[in-house]
Amino acid sequence: MNAKTKASGPGVMQKLLDIIERVGNKVPHPVVIFLALTGLVMVMSHVLYVLGVSVTYDALNLQTHKLEPTTVAVRSLLTGDGIRFILTSMIRNFMGFGPVGIILVAMIGVGLAEEAGLMKALIHKMVMVAPSRAITFILVFAGAMSSIATDAGYLVLIPLGAAAFLALGRHPLAGLAAAYAGVAAVFTANILIAPLDGILTEITNDAIHLLDPTKSIDITANFYFSVVSTFVLAFAVTLVSEKVVEPRLGRYHGELEAGPGKRVSLSAAEQRGLRYAFWSTVALLAVVALLTLPSGAPLRHAETGALIGNSPLMDSLIVLIMLAFLVSGAAYGIGARTMTSLVAAINAIVKTFAGLAGLLFLFLVMSQFIAYFNYSNMATITAVNMADWLKSANFPTLALLVGFVVVIFLLDIILTGSIPKWAIFAPIFVPLFMQLGVGPELVLAAYRVGDAPVNPLTPMMPYFPMIVVFAQKYDKKAGVGTIVSLMLPFTAVVFGAWTLLLVAWFLLGIPLGPG
């Protein structure tokens, strides 16, 4: 039986999303897709190389913080140098692919907690305590907040969202999609200062100094805008989830049974396990506090003493999250009598790693495609040409600002990294907008608006295949089309709402941050 039942009498939007889903699910296995894309990149790189395609622009050197004239030409993957790169870089490409290490490390703790029963008990507890109508908003808001821990939200919150909805008797794919939208589409907004903020601010200041060496912005330059954006977009995503996505999915009729919801209390063993998990987590937090709060603590920056930005604390967040799940999961297993030996804990982790085999193989293929695409320089040349076109279009200031957002949005489909794009665009557009009387903090805010909304849609996003795997747990027929059709309404609404918020902020002249 299908894992979903469509609502009767679908409207035009639902019919369109159904078509997108059907067409998308007819595409081959993601491994085959990336193999085909790799072949296409090889051929295109050689054609453009033969045509002598290149571009010259002023690039920001992130080491020297100086602007340097740079000429970038398309590099062919079918020349001698290209073939050498293909044959010598395969292992390096895979080992350097960020999600591989993050998933393997994080899943040590998450896998043990899952096998011990902690995740199931936590979801049951959350379902019992949280108001039913607030679950969607809580998941979305937590997803937006997860950017403080870099990529941990992809591994923890998205499967948790699906499981929480299933426990409430709601469609798990709706919970998965809502959490995914919160984590990915709202990635550059937060009510806290995230690690990414420090890097983007540093690049922005380097671009400012090209025009005015005496002027700088600080890391909180977008703080007010980011806080308001987080709440506005969390409400927007919640509305889309409950009014568009969930009604389209209908009732869940998959193989997995819905949880007990609020009707059944936790057993005595589960309650004891949660108490053990709680106090073990408190103990771990106390240890982390000792390693971070005192002056000269190991997790502070050795020279500046900073905790946020470039600091050992930020660099160790994934490891700390792994330890939190590992310690609390083991404590729960002891308290609930579900995991009472070291061998059982090791077997739980081994079982988790075994389940990652297909995803790791996909990452191997995907990492080669991304490395080859970057080697060819086609993405950089596309970005520079789009920037030059926008700069020469002679739009009015507001139209240029909106056009800048749109260009970043479109470019994010093929160049997903926030930092590389900003390193290309900041030296061009920050001085340009400053000459038009627009502050650099507003340009940075516009970049945030364009950079995140398309994240859930693009297969170039490293975690996209993993989301497909999560969805297949609840719907065996789920594929690329399923995820795209689920996430398209979120992307459209987040992009539209966030752009309107930026325009209103600009027209009203509201400060974007302190000072």
Backbone hydrogen bonds, N-H to C=O, Kabsch-Sander energy under -0.5 kcal/mol:
donor,donor_aa,acceptor,acceptor_aa,energy
5,T,249,L,-1.1
5,T,251,R,-0.9
7,A,248,R,-0.5
15,K,11,G,-2.3
16,L,12,V,-2.4
17,L,13,M,-2.6
18,D,14,Q,-2.4
19,I,15,K,-2.1
20,I,16,L,-2.4
21,E,17,L,-2.3
22,R,18,D,-2.6
23,V,19,I,-2.8
24,G,20,I,-2.7
25,N,21,E,-2.4
26,K,22,R,-0.6
26,K,23,V,-1.0
27,V,24,G,-1.1
32,V,29,H,-0.8
33,I,29,H,-2.1
34,F,30,P,-2.5
35,L,31,V,-2.0
36,A,32,V,-2.4
37,L,33,I,-2.6
38,T,34,F,-2.1
39,G,35,L,-2.0
40,L,36,A,-2.3
41,V,37,L,-2.7
42,M,38,T,-2.1
43,V,39,G,-2.1
44,M,40,L,-3.0
45,S,41,V,-2.7
46,H,42,M,-1.6
47,V,43,V,-2.3
48,L,44,M,-2.7
49,Y,45,S,-1.8
50,V,46,H,-2.5
51,L,47,V,-1.8
52,G,49,Y,-1.0
53,V,48,L,-2.3
55,V,72,V,-2.4
57,Y,70,T,-2.8
59,A,57,Y,-0.8
59,A,68,E,-2.8
60,L,423,A,-0.7
61,N,59,A,-0.6
61,N,66,K,-2.8
62,L,60,L,-0.7
65,H,61,N,-2.6
66,K,61,N,-0.5
68,E,59,A,-3.3
70,T,57,Y,-3.2
72,V,55,V,-3.2
72,V,70,T,-0.5
74,V,53,V,-2.4
75,R,376,S,-1.8
76,S,74,V,-0.5
83,I,79,T,-2.7
84,R,80,G,-2.3
85,F,81,D,-2.2
86,I,82,G,-2.3
87,L,83,I,-2.4
88,T,84,R,-2.1
89,S,85,F,-1.7
93,N,89,S,-3.3
94,F,90,M,-2.0
95,M,91,I,-2.9
96,G,92,R,-2.0
97,F,94,F,-1.3
98,G,96,G,-0.9
100,V,97,F,-1.8
101,G,97,F,-0.7
102,I,98,G,-1.7
103,I,99,P,-2.7
104,L,100,V,-2.3
105,V,101,G,-2.4
106,A,102,I,-2.7
107,M,103,I,-2.6
108,I,105,V,-1.1
109,G,105,V,-0.7
109,G,106,A,-0.7
110,V,106,A,-2.4
111,G,107,M,-2.0
112,L,108,I,-1.2
113,A,109,G,-2.4
114,E,110,V,-2.4
115,E,111,G,-2.5
116,A,112,L,-2.3
117,G,113,A,-0.8
117,G,114,E,-0.7
118,L,113,A,-1.7
119,M,113,A,-0.9
121,A,117,G,-2.1
122,L,118,L,-2.9
123,I,119,M,-2.5
124,H,120,K,-2.3
125,K,121,A,-2.6
126,M,122,L,-2.8
127,V,123,I,-2.6
128,M,124,H,-2.0
129,V,125,K,-2.2
130,A,126,M,-2.8
134,A,131,P,-1.5
135,I,131,P,-0.7
135,I,132,S,-0.9
138,I,134,A,-2.7
139,L,135,I,-2.4
140,V,136,T,-2.5
141,F,137,F,-3.1
142,A,138,I,-2.5
143,G,139,L,-2.1
144,A,140,V,-2.3
145,M,141,F,-2.2
146,S,142,A,-1.3
147,S,144,A,-1.0
148,I,145,M,-1.9
149,A,146,S,-2.0
150,T,147,S,-1.5
152,A,149,A,-1.9
154,Y,151,D,-1.0
155,L,151,D,-0.8
155,L,152,A,-0.5
156,V,152,A,-1.9
157,L,153,G,-0.7
158,I,153,G,-1.4
160,L,156,V,-1.6
161,G,157,L,-2.6
162,A,158,I,-1.7
163,A,159,P,-2.2
164,A,160,L,-2.7
165,F,161,G,-2.0
166,L,162,A,-2.1
167,A,163,A,-2.2
168,L,164,A,-1.2
169,G,166,L,-1.5
170,R,165,F,-2.9
174,A,171,H,-0.9
175,G,171,H,-1.3
176,L,172,P,-2.5
177,A,173,L,-2.4
178,A,174,A,-2.3
179,A,175,G,-2.3
180,Y,176,L,-2.5
181,A,177,A,-2.5
182,G,178,A,-2.1
183,V,179,A,-2.4
184,A,180,Y,-2.9
185,A,180,Y,-0.5
185,A,181,A,-1.1
186,V,181,A,-0.8
187,F,184,A,-1.1
189,A,186,V,-1.8
194,A,192,L,-0.6
197,D,194,A,-1.1
198,G,194,A,-0.8
198,G,195,P,-0.5
199,I,195,P,-1.0
200,L,196,L,-2.5
201,T,197,D,-2.3
202,E,198,G,-1.9
203,I,199,I,-2.2
204,T,200,L,-2.2
205,N,201,T,-2.5
206,D,202,E,-1.9
207,A,203,I,-1.8
208,I,204,T,-2.3
209,H,205,N,-2.3
210,L,207,A,-0.8
211,L,208,I,-1.9
212,D,208,I,-3.0
215,K,212,D,-1.6
221,A,218,D,-1.9
223,F,220,T,-1.9
224,Y,512,L,-0.8
225,F,512,L,-2.1
226,S,222,N,-2.9
227,V,223,F,-2.5
228,V,224,Y,-2.3
229,S,225,F,-2.6
230,T,226,S,-2.2
231,F,227,V,-1.6
232,V,228,V,-2.7
233,L,229,S,-2.9
234,A,230,T,-1.9
235,F,231,F,-2.2
236,A,232,V,-2.2
237,V,233,L,-2.9
238,T,234,A,-2.1
239,L,235,F,-2.3
240,V,236,A,-2.3
241,S,237,V,-2.5
242,E,238,T,-2.3
243,K,239,L,-2.3
244,V,240,V,-2.1
245,V,240,V,-2.2
246,E,241,S,-2.9
248,R,244,V,-1.5
249,L,245,V,-1.9
250,G,246,E,-1.9
253,H,3,A,-0.6
259,G,166,L,-1.3
261,G,167,A,-0.6
263,R,260,P,-1.4
271,Q,267,S,-2.5
272,R,268,A,-2.3
273,G,269,A,-2.5
274,L,270,E,-2.4
275,R,271,Q,-1.9
276,Y,272,R,-2.4
277,A,273,G,-2.5
278,F,274,L,-2.6
279,W,275,R,-2.5
280,S,276,Y,-2.1
281,T,277,A,-2.0
282,V,278,F,-2.3
283,A,279,W,-2.1
284,L,280,S,-2.1
285,L,281,T,-2.7
286,A,282,V,-2.0
287,V,283,A,-1.8
288,V,284,L,-2.6
289,A,285,L,-2.6
290,L,286,A,-1.9
291,L,287,V,-1.3
292,T,288,V,-0.7
292,T,289,A,-0.9
293,L,289,A,-2.8
297,A,294,P,-1.8
299,L,291,L,-2.6
300,R,297,A,-1.9
301,H,306,A,-2.1
305,G,301,H,-1.6
311,S,309,G,-1.5
313,L,299,L,-1.5
315,D,311,S,-2.0
316,S,312,P,-1.3
317,L,314,M,-1.0
320,L,316,S,-2.7
321,I,317,L,-2.6
322,M,318,I,-2.4
323,L,319,V,-2.5
324,A,320,L,-2.2
325,F,321,I,-2.2
326,L,322,M,-2.6
327,V,323,L,-3.0
328,S,324,A,-2.3
329,G,325,F,-2.6
330,A,326,L,-2.2
331,A,327,V,-2.4
332,Y,328,S,-2.5
333,G,329,G,-2.5
334,I,330,A,-2.1
335,G,331,A,-2.6
336,A,332,Y,-3.3
337,R,333,G,-0.6
338,T,333,G,-1.4
339,M,333,G,-1.8
345,A,341,S,-1.6
346,I,342,L,-2.4
347,N,343,V,-2.6
348,A,344,A,-1.8
349,I,345,A,-1.8
350,V,346,I,-2.5
351,K,347,N,-2.5
352,T,348,A,-1.8
353,F,349,I,-2.3
354,A,350,V,-2.2
355,G,351,K,-1.5
356,L,353,F,-1.1
357,A,354,A,-1.3
360,L,356,L,-2.6
361,F,357,A,-2.0
362,L,358,G,-2.0
363,F,359,L,-2.5
364,L,360,L,-1.9
365,V,361,F,-1.8
366,M,362,L,-3.0
367,S,363,F,-2.8
368,Q,364,L,-1.2
369,F,365,V,-1.9
370,I,366,M,-2.4
371,A,367,S,-2.1
372,Y,368,Q,-2.7
373,F,369,F,-2.7
374,N,370,I,-2.5
375,Y,371,A,-2.4
376,S,372,Y,-1.9
377,N,373,F,-0.6
377,N,374,N,-1.0
378,M,373,F,-0.7
379,A,373,F,-0.5
381,I,377,N,-2.1
382,T,378,M,-2.2
383,A,379,A,-2.4
384,V,380,T,-2.5
385,N,381,I,-2.2
386,M,382,T,-2.3
387,A,383,A,-2.3
388,D,384,V,-2.6
389,W,385,N,-2.3
390,L,386,M,-2.2
391,K,387,A,-2.5
392,S,388,D,-1.9
393,A,390,L,-0.9
394,N,391,K,-0.5
400,L,396,P,-3.0
401,L,397,T,-2.3
402,V,398,L,-2.4
403,G,399,A,-2.8
404,F,400,L,-2.3
405,V,401,L,-1.7
406,V,402,V,-2.3
407,V,403,G,-2.5
408,I,404,F,-2.2
409,F,405,V,-2.3
410,L,406,V,-2.5
411,L,407,V,-2.7
412,D,408,I,-1.8
413,I,410,L,-1.3
414,I,411,L,-1.3
415,L,411,L,-2.2
421,K,417,G,-1.3
422,W,418,S,-1.7
423,A,419,I,-2.3
424,I,420,P,-1.1
424,I,421,K,-0.5
425,F,421,K,-2.6
426,A,422,W,-2.7
428,I,425,F,-0.9
429,F,425,F,-2.8
430,V,426,A,-2.1
432,L,428,I,-0.9
433,F,429,F,-2.8
434,M,430,V,-2.2
435,Q,431,P,-2.0
436,L,432,L,-0.8
437,G,434,M,-1.5
438,V,433,F,-3.0
439,G,437,G,-0.5
442,L,439,G,-1.0
443,V,439,G,-1.3
444,L,440,P,-2.2
445,A,441,E,-1.8
446,A,442,L,-2.4
447,Y,443,V,-2.0
448,R,444,L,-2.0
449,V,445,A,-1.9
450,G,446,A,-1.9
451,D,447,Y,-1.8
452,A,448,R,-1.2
455,N,452,A,-2.2
457,L,454,V,-1.8
458,T,454,V,-1.4
461,M,458,T,-1.8
464,F,461,M,-2.4
467,I,463,Y,-1.6
468,V,464,F,-1.6
469,V,465,P,-1.8
470,F,466,M,-2.3
471,A,467,I,-2.4
472,Q,468,V,-1.9
473,K,469,V,-0.7
473,K,470,F,-1.0
474,Y,471,A,-1.5
475,D,471,A,-1.9
478,A,475,D,-2.2
483,I,479,G,-1.7
484,V,480,V,-2.5
485,S,481,G,-2.6
486,L,482,T,-1.8
487,M,483,I,-2.5
488,L,484,V,-2.1
491,T,487,M,-2.5
492,A,488,L,-2.5
493,V,489,P,-2.3
494,V,490,F,-2.9
495,F,491,T,-2.4
496,G,492,A,-2.2
497,A,493,V,-3.1
498,W,494,V,-2.5
499,T,495,F,-2.1
500,L,496,G,-2.2
501,L,497,A,-2.1
502,L,498,W,-2.2
503,V,499,T,-2.5
504,A,500,L,-2.6
505,W,501,L,-2.4
506,F,502,L,-2.3
507,L,503,V,-2.7
508,L,504,A,-2.4
509,G,505,W,-1.0
510,I,505,W,-1.4
